[in-house]
Amino acid sequence: MNMMNSGNGFFFLPLAMLRNLEGEEGGKIGHDRENVYVNGDYVGDRISLTQNDDGLKAIEDYLKSRNFQGYRVTQEGDRIYIDVEDEKEGEAIKNHLGIYTKIR
């Protein structure tokens, strides 16, 4: 059935009209994202806007621009970990990255 209205309120579209949701980037849907953790706590997802967008470097650059020190950034697969020794600074980094991941 390729009718637009079958009489019961449902619409049927021919397969040719359906979009390829996977795109042409080898099966990637939308944007790549990396989960960001501070001292083991999840703070949000960092979305890569371009193919060469380096999430780890972007997080490091962001933290440096906010004058944070005493942290270590590592990456395992699609997860970015920020380890902070000072608890107060760790909470401040969580707050900043929570906002950063929401507006990015």
VENKA-V799661 format. One record per backbone hydrogen bond with DSSP energy under -0.5 kcal/mol. CO is the residue of the C=O (numbers start at 1). NH is the residue of the N-H. Records with the same first field share a line. If there is no record, write none. Layout:
CO = NH + NH
//
This chain:
3 = 12
10 = 6
14 = 17
15 = 18
19 = 21
20 = 23
22 = 25
25 = 28
28 = 30
32 = 48
34 = 46
35 = 80
36 = 43 + 44
37 = 82
38 = 41
41 = 38
44 = 36
45 = 47
46 = 34
47 = 49
48 = 32
50 = 53
52 = 54
53 = 55
54 = 58
55 = 59
56 = 60
57 = 61
58 = 62
59 = 63
60 = 64
61 = 65
62 = 66
63 = 66 + 68
64 = 67
70 = 85
72 = 83
74 = 81
76 = 79
78 = 35
79 = 76 + 81
80 = 37
81 = 74 + 83
82 = 39 + 84
83 = 72
85 = 87
86 = 90
87 = 91
88 = 92
89 = 93
90 = 94
91 = 95
92 = 96
93 = 97
94 = 98
95 = 99
96 = 100
97 = 101
98 = 102
99 = 103
100 = 104
//
